[in-house]
Amino acid sequence: MSNRSPMGPSFSTGVAAASELIQAAGTAQNAATPADPPMAGFGAGVHQYLSQTLTLIYSKTTTLLAANMVLVSLLLSTRTSIKIGLDFFCIGAIFCFSLSAITSTIVLFPRLSHHDAEGLIFWRSILSKGDPGKYKDSIQKMDKFAVEEEYAKDNYHISRTIRYKDALLRSAITIFVVGMSFAVIGVVVPIILAHY
């Protein structure tokens, strides 16, 4: 018989997913009145979740970019200070880390889209109204159906942004792993062999 605890990774992942859904539903329930659309407030909960996901992507990307820059610097200084026999792998590692850094920088580039001038949530849309009075007038005319519609539109566009940035981040990580493999073969192995 297995002595594995039921509190494994799949259980904790399930608890996290359930917690996010309960939080979104709780936001909806607190905001809703009998005259409101079903699940009023749900869009705000989803918007918060998507914003947190985007922040997490930026955090990972920043860490990856810093690691790439440090490793490129180390490889360039190592290559000039010692004789490396496997130049192909060293140059390959520098290339991969540089490419990963460029891809990471693209991920960090601010969200820009043609829909940014529309809607009432994104900061660029708010500024496009011209002055605070016009923005105030536009939101005062809204009922909860219109609010949910605005959240739905912005949530869709944030999801597209996340998909694009997540794909770039995954590519940057893959390139980084290839660069690490090259660095181990081209730099670490010769240094170890030189001591024997």
C-alpha positions as CSV (number, residue, x, y, z in Angstrom):
1,M,0.0,0.0,0.0
2,S,1.1,3.5,-0.7
3,N,1.7,5.9,2.2
4,R,1.3,9.0,0.0
5,S,-0.6,11.8,1.6
6,P,-3.8,13.0,-0.1
7,M,-2.3,16.5,0.3
8,G,-0.1,16.1,-2.9
9,P,0.5,18.6,-5.7
10,S,-2.8,17.8,-7.4
11,F,-4.7,18.4,-4.2
12,S,-3.1,21.8,-3.6
13,T,-3.6,22.8,-7.2
14,G,-7.3,21.9,-6.9
15,V,-7.6,23.9,-3.7
16,A,-6.0,26.9,-5.4
17,A,-8.3,26.7,-8.4
18,A,-11.3,26.3,-6.1
19,S,-10.2,29.3,-4.0
20,E,-10.0,31.5,-7.1
21,L,-13.5,30.5,-8.3
22,I,-14.9,31.0,-4.8
23,Q,-13.3,34.5,-4.6
24,A,-14.8,35.4,-8.0
25,A,-18.2,34.1,-7.0
26,G,-18.0,35.9,-3.7
27,T,-17.3,39.1,-5.4
28,A,-20.3,38.5,-7.6
29,Q,-22.6,37.6,-4.8
30,N,-21.6,40.7,-2.7
31,A,-22.2,43.0,-5.6
32,A,-25.5,41.5,-6.8
33,T,-29.1,42.6,-6.2
34,P,-32.3,40.9,-7.5
35,A,-32.4,43.2,-10.4
36,D,-28.8,42.6,-11.5
37,P,-27.7,40.3,-14.2
38,P,-26.7,36.7,-13.2
39,M,-23.2,36.6,-11.6
40,A,-23.0,40.4,-11.3
41,G,-19.5,41.3,-10.2
42,F,-18.0,38.1,-11.7
43,G,-16.1,40.2,-14.3
44,A,-14.4,42.2,-11.6
45,G,-13.1,39.0,-9.9
46,V,-11.9,37.6,-13.2
47,H,-10.2,40.9,-14.1
48,Q,-8.3,40.8,-10.8
49,Y,-7.2,37.2,-11.4
50,L,-6.0,38.0,-14.9
51,S,-4.2,41.1,-13.7
52,Q,-2.4,38.9,-11.1
53,T,-1.5,36.4,-13.8
54,L,0.0,39.2,-15.9
55,T,2.0,40.5,-13.0
56,L,3.3,37.0,-12.4
57,I,4.4,36.7,-16.0
58,Y,6.3,40.1,-15.7
59,S,7.9,39.0,-12.5
60,K,9.2,35.7,-14.0
61,T,10.4,37.6,-17.1
62,T,12.3,40.2,-15.1
63,T,14.1,37.4,-13.2
64,L,14.9,35.6,-16.5
65,L,16.2,38.8,-18.1
66,A,18.5,39.4,-15.2
67,A,19.8,35.9,-15.3
68,N,20.5,36.1,-19.0
69,M,22.4,39.4,-18.6
70,V,24.5,38.0,-15.8
71,L,25.4,34.8,-17.7
72,V,26.3,36.7,-20.9
73,S,28.7,38.9,-18.8
74,L,30.2,35.9,-17.1
75,L,30.7,34.0,-20.3
76,L,32.4,37.0,-22.0
77,S,34.7,37.5,-19.1
78,T,35.5,33.8,-18.8
79,R,36.2,33.5,-22.5
80,T,38.8,36.2,-22.4
81,S,40.4,35.1,-19.1
82,I,40.9,31.4,-19.8
83,K,41.5,29.3,-22.9
84,I,38.3,27.5,-23.8
85,G,38.6,24.6,-26.2
86,L,35.0,24.3,-27.2
87,D,34.4,27.7,-28.7
88,F,31.3,26.6,-30.6
89,F,29.4,25.8,-27.4
90,C,30.6,29.0,-25.7
91,I,29.5,31.2,-28.6
92,G,26.2,29.2,-28.8
93,A,25.6,29.8,-25.1
94,I,26.2,33.5,-25.5
95,F,23.9,33.6,-28.5
96,C,21.1,31.7,-26.7
97,F,21.3,33.9,-23.6
98,S,21.3,37.1,-25.7
99,L,18.3,35.8,-27.7
100,S,16.5,34.9,-24.5
101,A,17.2,38.3,-23.1
102,I,15.8,40.0,-26.3
103,T,12.7,37.8,-26.1
104,S,12.3,38.7,-22.4
105,T,12.5,42.4,-23.2
106,I,9.7,42.0,-25.8
107,V,7.5,40.4,-23.1
108,L,8.1,43.4,-20.8
109,F,7.1,45.8,-23.5
110,P,3.8,47.5,-22.4
111,R,0.5,46.3,-23.7
112,L,-0.6,48.2,-26.8
113,S,-3.6,47.4,-29.0
114,H,-6.1,49.1,-31.3
115,H,-8.8,48.5,-28.7
116,D,-6.9,50.7,-26.1
117,A,-8.8,53.8,-27.2
118,E,-12.1,52.1,-26.4
119,G,-13.8,51.1,-23.2
120,L,-13.7,52.5,-19.7
121,I,-11.2,50.3,-17.8
122,F,-7.8,50.4,-19.4
123,W,-5.8,53.5,-18.4
124,R,-5.2,54.6,-22.0
125,S,-8.9,54.5,-22.6
126,I,-9.6,56.6,-19.6
127,L,-7.1,59.3,-20.7
128,S,-8.6,59.2,-24.2
129,K,-11.8,60.8,-22.8
130,G,-9.9,64.1,-22.6
131,D,-10.8,65.3,-19.0
132,P,-12.1,63.8,-15.7
133,G,-15.6,65.3,-16.3
134,K,-16.2,63.4,-19.5
135,Y,-15.0,60.1,-18.0
136,K,-17.2,60.7,-14.9
137,D,-20.2,61.3,-17.2
138,S,-19.5,58.1,-19.2
139,I,-19.4,55.9,-16.1
140,Q,-22.4,57.5,-14.4
141,K,-24.6,56.5,-17.3
142,M,-23.7,52.8,-16.8
143,D,-25.9,50.1,-15.2
144,K,-24.5,46.8,-13.9
145,F,-25.2,45.1,-17.3
146,A,-23.0,47.7,-19.0
147,V,-20.3,47.3,-16.3
148,E,-20.2,43.5,-16.8
149,E,-20.0,44.1,-20.6
150,E,-17.0,46.5,-20.1
151,Y,-15.3,43.9,-17.8
152,A,-16.0,41.1,-20.4
153,K,-14.4,43.1,-23.2
154,D,-11.3,44.1,-21.2
155,N,-10.9,40.5,-19.8
156,Y,-10.9,39.2,-23.3
157,H,-8.2,41.6,-24.4
158,I,-6.1,40.9,-21.2
159,S,-6.4,37.2,-21.9
160,R,-5.1,37.7,-25.5
161,T,-2.2,39.7,-24.0
162,I,-1.5,37.0,-21.5
163,R,-1.5,34.3,-24.3
164,Y,1.0,36.3,-26.3
165,K,3.3,37.2,-23.4
166,D,3.1,33.6,-22.0
167,A,4.1,32.1,-25.4
168,L,7.1,34.5,-25.6
169,L,8.1,33.8,-22.0
170,R,8.0,30.0,-22.7
171,S,10.2,30.5,-25.7
172,A,12.6,32.6,-23.7
173,I,12.9,29.9,-21.0
174,T,13.4,27.2,-23.7
175,I,16.2,29.2,-25.3
176,F,17.7,29.9,-21.8
177,V,17.8,26.1,-21.1
178,V,19.5,25.5,-24.4
179,G,22.0,28.2,-23.6
180,M,22.7,26.6,-20.2
181,S,23.3,23.2,-21.9
182,F,25.8,24.9,-24.2
183,A,27.5,26.7,-21.3
184,V,27.9,23.5,-19.4
185,I,29.5,21.7,-22.3
186,G,31.6,24.6,-23.5
187,V,32.7,26.2,-20.3
188,V,32.1,24.1,-17.2
189,V,33.3,20.7,-18.6
190,P,36.7,22.2,-20.0
191,I,37.3,23.9,-16.6
192,I,36.7,20.6,-14.7
193,L,38.9,18.6,-17.2
194,A,41.7,21.2,-16.9
195,H,42.1,20.2,-13.2
196,Y,42.7,16.5,-14.0
